Amino acid sequence: MTEYLIRFFVGGLAVSAFALLGDLFHPKSFAGLFGAAPSVALATLAIAFWNRGPAYAALEGRSMIIGSLALFLYSVVVCQLMKRFEFRALMATLMSLVVWFSAALCGKWLLIG
């Protein structure tokens, strides 16, 4: 129960801070980007640091970076398939899942050994 309370407060504080950053920058569509993922990641890292120590939190942080890079590659491929080759959204996203999983697994392989 304590872990959920910590996650709630750290996440809420982070969401508020990132929403403030989103209001400072233009376009305003950045507010949603700054509000969601970073706050969840920070809350998760804070709990990992508190419960399991800095080494585990560092591993979690590196894993999050690899996951975000894999998501970035996936997003670029989806956009390219839809813009250049005029694929429909469903087909582009399904085909691009291969890129996402491959990038994530390669990152995991690099991280572990």
Backbone as ProteinMPNN parsed JSONL, in Angstrom:
{"seq_chain_A": "MTEYLIRFFVGGLAVSAFALLGDLFHPKSFAGLFGAAPSVALATLAIAFWNRGPAYAALEGRSMIIGSLALFLYSVVVCQLMKRFEFRALMATLMSLVVWFSAALCGKWLLIG", "coords_chain_A": {"N_chain_A": [[0.822, -1.193, 0.0], [1.967, 1.211, 0.746], [3.795, 1.601, -1.298], [2.14, 2.197, -3.451], [1.079, 4.646, -2.632], [3.39, 6.243, -2.582], [4.071, 6.096, -5.307], [1.83, 7.377, -6.351], [2.046, 10.017, -5.273], [4.645, 10.853, -6.119], [4.363, 10.515, -8.872], [2.213, 12.291, -9.334], [3.379, 14.733, -8.6], [5.413, 14.855, -10.516], [3.883, 14.874, -12.885], [2.624, 17.353, -12.599], [4.849, 19.077, -12.689], [5.845, 18.54, -15.275], [3.621, 19.269, -16.78], [3.645, 21.999, -16.339], [6.023, 22.614, -17.705], [5.144, 21.943, -20.253], [3.281, 23.959, -20.675], [4.937, 26.118, -20.939], [6.272, 25.815, -23.347], [5.902, 25.925, -26.939], [4.452, 24.184, -29.667], [1.281, 23.813, -27.972], [0.707, 21.159, -27.889], [2.778, 19.748, -26.847], [2.337, 19.555, -24.154], [0.862, 17.274, -23.428], [2.683, 15.303, -24.121], [4.818, 15.858, -22.378], [3.52, 15.362, -20.005], [2.749, 12.65, -19.524], [4.422, 10.057, -20.005], [7.071, 10.702, -18.889], [6.483, 11.207, -16.182], [5.48, 8.804, -15.159], [7.71, 7.198, -15.557], [9.602, 8.461, -13.892], [8.407, 8.097, -11.366], [8.443, 5.303, -11.204], [11.214, 4.839, -11.286], [11.995, 6.123, -8.935], [10.741, 4.54, -6.974], [12.0, 2.081, -7.527], [14.619, 2.762, -6.867], [14.324, 3.305, -4.149], [13.372, 0.846, -3.098], [15.105, -1.199, -4.08], [17.661, -0.23, -4.509], [20.464, 1.727, -5.899], [21.806, 0.448, -8.066], [19.955, -1.285, -9.241], [17.997, 0.583, -9.975], [19.442, 2.016, -11.866], [19.74, 0.083, -13.86], [17.041, -0.232, -14.545], [16.568, 2.339, -15.536], [18.271, 2.394, -17.792], [17.015, 0.413, -19.265], [14.573, 1.658, -19.774], [15.426, 3.705, -21.44], [16.312, 2.254, -23.678], [13.881, 1.099, -24.435], [12.454, 3.425, -25.117], [13.938, 4.349, -27.287], [13.488, 2.255, -29.08], [10.729, 2.592, -29.44], [10.774, 5.095, -30.657], [12.046, 4.475, -33.124], [10.121, 2.747, -34.179], [7.977, 4.563, -34.46], [8.99, 6.328, -36.384], [9.24, 4.608, -38.586], [6.548, 3.876, -38.991], [5.461, 6.388, -39.675], [6.892, 6.902, -42.052], [6.046, 4.768, -43.695], [3.363, 5.414, -43.936], [3.377, 7.999, -45.05], [5.199, 8.049, -47.306], [4.716, 5.651, -48.711], [2.035, 5.374, -48.6], [0.558, 3.579, -47.001], [-2.168, 2.149, -45.181], [-3.204, 2.984, -41.826], [-3.519, 0.781, -40.025], [-2.177, -1.34, -41.34], [0.415, -0.253, -41.57], [1.154, 0.071, -38.869], [1.037, -2.568, -37.934], [3.002, -3.811, -39.521], [5.222, -2.392, -38.682], [5.606, -3.185, -36.097], [7.412, -5.241, -36.038], [9.828, -3.913, -36.307], [9.897, -2.487, -33.895], [9.904, -4.549, -31.913], [12.248, -5.888, -32.686], [14.225, -3.893, -32.338], [13.967, -3.45, -29.58], [14.628, -5.985, -28.543], [17.253, -6.253, -29.493], [18.422, -4.14, -28.121], [18.083, -5.082, -25.506], [19.72, -7.305, -25.629], [22.201, -6.06, -26.009], [22.357, -4.688, -23.6], [22.419, -6.7, -21.646], [24.551, -8.408, -22.337]], "CA_chain_A": [[0.0, 0.0, 0.0], [2.864, 2.361, 0.816], [4.386, 1.785, -2.624], [1.146, 2.873, -4.279], [1.01, 6.047, -2.203], [4.603, 6.904, -3.078], [3.924, 6.216, -6.755], [0.79, 8.384, -6.583], [2.546, 11.364, -4.993], [5.767, 11.175, -7.008], [3.795, 10.663, -10.213], [1.441, 13.532, -9.376], [4.318, 15.847, -8.593], [6.082, 14.889, -11.814], [2.899, 15.312, -13.883], [2.454, 18.797, -12.436], [6.061, 19.746, -13.183], [5.914, 18.425, -16.734], [2.537, 20.08, -17.345], [4.151, 23.369, -16.323], [6.95, 22.72, -18.836], [4.342, 21.926, -21.467], [2.669, 25.276, -20.851], [5.964, 27.096, -21.29], [6.739, 25.617, -24.718], [4.903, 25.94, -28.003], [2.999, 24.221, -29.572], [0.706, 23.302, -26.727], [0.585, 19.697, -27.947], [3.848, 19.193, -26.037], [1.885, 19.376, -22.775], [0.521, 15.862, -23.256], [3.921, 14.533, -24.197], [5.564, 16.061, -21.142], [2.744, 14.987, -18.824], [2.432, 11.243, -19.309], [5.486, 9.068, -19.848], [8.147, 11.022, -17.936], [6.051, 11.129, -14.787], [5.41, 7.391, -14.796], [9.084, 6.708, -15.492], [10.243, 8.983, -12.681], [7.835, 7.427, -10.202], [8.958, 3.936, -11.202], [12.633, 4.877, -10.905], [12.086, 6.48, -7.511], [10.386, 3.357, -6.192], [13.068, 1.101, -7.711], [15.768, 3.221, -6.082], [13.986, 3.18, -2.728], [13.201, -0.55, -2.7], [16.157, -2.14, -4.492], [18.976, 0.393, -4.544], [20.847, 2.484, -7.092], [22.199, -0.396, -9.196], [18.72, -1.74, -9.884], [17.372, 1.75, -10.598], [20.229, 2.325, -13.062], [19.353, -0.907, -14.861], [15.696, 0.148, -14.978], [16.694, 3.548, -16.358], [18.826, 2.009, -19.097], [15.959, -0.322, -19.965], [13.608, 2.644, -20.255], [16.04, 4.403, -22.582], [16.265, 1.336, -24.815], [12.485, 1.017, -24.853], [12.042, 4.664, -25.78], [14.582, 4.377, -28.607], [12.749, 1.309, -29.924], [9.464, 3.253, -29.777], [11.096, 6.151, -31.623], [12.257, 3.842, -34.429], [8.8, 2.284, -34.614], [7.193, 5.724, -34.877], [9.555, 6.827, -37.643], [8.89, 3.669, -39.651], [5.111, 4.033, -39.244], [5.263, 7.647, -40.412], [7.421, 6.76, -43.406], [5.164, 3.881, -44.448], [2.101, 6.088, -44.227], [3.574, 9.178, -45.899], [5.861, 7.769, -48.59], [4.16, 4.513, -49.428], [0.591, 5.499, -48.468], [-0.078, 2.445, -46.327], [-3.193, 2.497, -44.198], [-2.642, 3.014, -40.475], [-3.461, -0.555, -39.439], [-1.121, -2.117, -41.985], [1.709, 0.34, -41.226], [1.487, -0.225, -37.472], [1.32, -4.002, -37.789], [4.307, -4.101, -40.132], [6.28, -1.727, -37.92], [5.823, -3.884, -34.826], [8.64, -6.022, -36.199], [10.931, -2.987, -36.029], [9.874, -2.189, -32.461], [10.364, -5.722, -31.164], [13.654, -6.147, -33.022], [15.055, -2.882, -31.679], [13.93, -3.687, -28.14], [15.391, -7.198, -28.24], [18.686, -5.95, -29.71], [18.834, -3.329, -26.982], [18.18, -5.965, -24.339], [20.915, -8.117, -25.828], [23.355, -5.19, -25.745], [22.375, -4.34, -22.182], [22.764, -7.857, -20.815], [25.885, -8.95, -22.551]], "C_chain_A": [[0.869, 1.262, 0.0], [3.467, 2.657, -0.558], [3.415, 2.52, -3.549], [1.012, 4.346, -3.903], [2.215, 6.839, -2.698], [4.494, 7.13, -4.579], [2.907, 7.312, -7.102], [1.346, 9.791, -6.386], [3.709, 11.759, -5.894], [5.26, 11.383, -8.436], [3.011, 11.952, -10.349], [2.327, 14.76, -9.404], [5.012, 15.981, -9.946], [5.129, 15.349, -12.913], [2.712, 16.816, -13.804], [3.651, 19.562, -12.98], [6.143, 19.692, -14.7], [4.78, 19.179, -17.421], [2.937, 21.551, -17.374], [5.132, 23.591, -17.47], [6.19, 22.758, -20.153], [3.668, 23.257, -21.732], [3.685, 26.329, -21.282], [6.373, 27.009, -22.758], [5.578, 25.632, -25.695], [5.31, 24.903, -29.027], [2.512, 23.551, -28.292], [0.534, 21.791, -26.742], [1.709, 19.019, -27.175], [3.398, 18.906, -24.605], [1.529, 17.925, -22.496], [1.746, 14.978, -23.266], [4.722, 14.646, -22.916], [4.831, 15.518, -19.92], [2.673, 13.511, -18.527], [3.658, 10.389, -19.003], [6.581, 9.473, -18.86], [7.726, 10.885, -16.48], [5.967, 9.689, -14.313], [6.817, 6.823, -14.652], [9.786, 7.191, -14.223], [9.707, 8.326, -11.42], [8.357, 6.003, -10.093], [10.421, 3.901, -10.781], [12.812, 5.231, -9.434], [11.77, 5.286, -6.624], [11.457, 2.285, -6.325], [14.298, 1.483, -6.884], [15.519, 2.995, -4.592], [13.975, 1.714, -2.282], [14.406, -1.437, -2.97], [17.537, -1.532, -4.647], [19.324, 1.016, -5.878], [21.223, 1.618, -8.295], [20.969, -0.875, -9.962], [18.022, -0.586, -10.591], [18.117, 2.155, -11.874], [19.887, 1.358, -14.195], [17.964, -0.6, -15.417], [15.745, 1.374, -15.891], [17.246, 3.245, -17.737], [17.79, 1.248, -19.919], [14.905, 0.622, -20.523], [14.147, 3.402, -21.461], [15.982, 3.531, -23.827], [14.836, 1.218, -25.338], [12.019, 2.265, -25.578], [12.701, 4.802, -27.149], [13.883, 3.424, -29.577], [11.412, 1.909, -30.348], [9.687, 4.358, -30.8], [11.277, 5.563, -33.026], [10.94, 3.348, -35.02], [7.983, 3.448, -35.166], [7.687, 6.287, -36.202], [9.155, 5.916, -38.801], [7.397, 3.774, -39.991], [4.854, 5.291, -40.07], [5.74, 7.525, -41.852], [6.527, 5.868, -44.263], [3.863, 4.579, -44.834], [2.272, 7.266, -45.186], [4.122, 8.815, -47.269], [5.158, 6.697, -49.403], [2.636, 4.42, -49.325], [-0.091, 4.233, -47.957], [-1.179, 2.966, -45.425], [-2.599, 2.324, -42.806], [-2.504, 1.619, -39.876], [-2.319, -1.365, -40.029], [0.259, -1.574, -41.618], [2.107, 0.006, -39.793], [1.795, -1.696, -37.275], [2.68, -4.372, -38.369], [5.448, -3.526, -39.292], [6.514, -2.354, -36.555], [7.089, -4.733, -34.865], [9.855, -5.161, -35.866], [11.031, -2.726, -34.527], [10.429, -3.37, -31.657], [11.832, -6.028, -31.438], [14.583, -5.167, -32.32], [15.1, -3.107, -30.173], [14.748, -4.926, -27.759], [16.887, -6.997, -28.463], [19.22, -5.1, -28.569], [18.998, -4.149, -25.718], [19.445, -6.816, -24.433], [22.18, -7.308, -25.563], [23.49, -4.86, -24.261], [22.859, -5.496, -21.325], [24.177, -8.352, -21.097], [26.325, -8.824, -23.937]], "O_chain_A": [[0.548, 2.25, -0.66], [3.631, 3.817, -0.935], [3.829, 3.368, -4.339], [0.847, 5.196, -4.777], [2.077, 7.966, -3.174], [4.787, 8.22, -5.071], [3.113, 8.08, -8.042], [1.143, 10.662, -7.232], [3.752, 12.888, -6.383], [5.68, 12.316, -9.121], [3.122, 12.64, -11.363], [2.063, 15.713, -10.137], [5.179, 17.088, -10.459], [5.519, 16.13, -13.781], [2.649, 17.487, -14.835], [3.489, 20.579, -13.655], [6.474, 20.689, -15.341], [4.959, 19.678, -18.532], [2.609, 22.269, -18.319], [5.089, 24.626, -18.135], [6.544, 23.51, -21.061], [3.499, 23.648, -22.887], [3.326, 27.32, -21.919], [6.776, 28.01, -23.35], [4.429, 25.386, -25.329], [6.514, 24.76, -29.24], [3.249, 22.821, -27.629], [0.243, 21.199, -25.703], [1.611, 17.829, -26.875], [4.017, 18.096, -23.916], [1.861, 17.401, -21.432], [1.835, 14.015, -22.504], [5.248, 13.651, -22.417], [5.461, 15.242, -18.899], [2.545, 13.139, -17.361], [3.895, 10.04, -17.846], [6.987, 8.641, -18.049], [8.53, 10.489, -15.636], [6.343, 9.386, -13.181], [7.087, 6.053, -13.729], [10.482, 6.422, -13.561], [10.472, 8.03, -10.501], [8.681, 5.546, -8.997], [10.825, 3.033, -10.008], [13.692, 4.688, -8.767], [12.458, 5.049, -5.631], [11.796, 1.636, -5.335], [14.937, 0.624, -6.277], [16.407, 2.546, -3.868], [14.503, 1.38, -1.222], [14.704, -2.333, -2.18], [18.499, -2.259, -4.894], [18.597, 0.868, -6.861], [20.982, 2.018, -9.433], [20.956, -0.868, -11.193], [17.506, -0.761, -11.695], [17.497, 2.586, -12.847], [19.76, 1.766, -15.35], [17.74, -0.698, -16.624], [15.043, 1.432, -16.9], [16.757, 3.771, -18.737], [17.705, 1.424, -21.134], [14.4, 0.408, -21.626], [13.403, 3.704, -22.395], [15.643, 4.01, -24.909], [14.611, 1.235, -26.548], [11.269, 2.175, -26.55], [12.083, 5.322, -28.078], [13.706, 3.745, -30.753], [11.003, 1.75, -31.499], [8.877, 4.536, -31.71], [10.731, 6.085, -33.997], [10.681, 3.513, -36.212], [7.367, 3.328, -36.225], [6.884, 6.679, -37.049], [8.776, 6.393, -39.87], [7.032, 3.761, -41.166], [4.111, 5.255, -41.051], [5.068, 7.992, -42.771], [6.278, 6.176, -45.428], [3.329, 4.362, -45.922], [1.414, 7.507, -46.035], [3.568, 9.228, -48.288], [5.018, 6.811, -50.621], [2.021, 3.513, -49.885], [-1.172, 3.863, -48.417], [-1.121, 4.104, -44.958], [-1.614, 1.608, -42.627], [-1.474, 1.307, -39.278], [-1.572, -2.009, -39.294], [1.182, -2.353, -41.378], [3.267, -0.308, -39.529], [2.712, -2.044, -36.531], [3.422, -5.154, -37.776], [6.522, -4.122, -39.21], [7.53, -2.075, -35.919], [7.754, -4.919, -33.846], [10.795, -5.625, -35.221], [12.123, -2.743, -33.959], [11.318, -3.199, -30.823], [12.574, -6.387, -30.524], [15.61, -5.565, -31.77], [16.156, -2.969, -29.556], [15.475, -4.911, -26.766], [17.701, -7.518, -27.7], [20.338, -5.312, -28.102], [19.935, -3.94, -24.948], [20.148, -7.018, -23.443], [23.127, -7.814, -24.961], [24.598, -4.765, -23.733], [23.626, -5.296, -20.383], [24.915, -8.68, -20.168], [27.434, -9.239, -24.274]]}, "name": "protein", "num_of_chains": 1, "seq": "MTEYLIRFFVGGLAVSAFALLGDLFHPKSFAGLFGAAPSVALATLAIAFWNRGPAYAALEGRSMIIGSLALFLYSVVVCQLMKRFEFRALMATLMSLVVWFSAALCGKWLLIG"}
